Amino acid sequence: MGIDPSTLYRKIKSYSV
């Protein structure tokens, strides 16, 4: 599983929502 910074940023944004 490759977690890229872009995906992480999107995940954090979704979690923030």
C-alpha positions as CSV (number, residue, x, y, z in Angstrom):
1,M,0.0,0.0,0.0
2,G,1.7,3.2,-1.2
3,I,0.5,6.2,0.8
4,D,1.4,9.3,-1.2
5,P,1.4,12.8,0.3
6,S,-1.4,13.8,-2.1
7,T,-3.6,10.9,-1.0
8,L,-2.8,11.6,2.7
9,Y,-3.8,15.3,2.2
10,R,-7.1,14.3,0.6
11,K,-7.8,11.8,3.4
12,I,-7.1,14.4,6.1
13,K,-9.4,16.8,4.3
14,S,-12.1,14.2,4.1
15,Y,-11.6,13.4,7.8
16,S,-11.7,17.1,8.7
17,V,-15.0,17.3,7.0
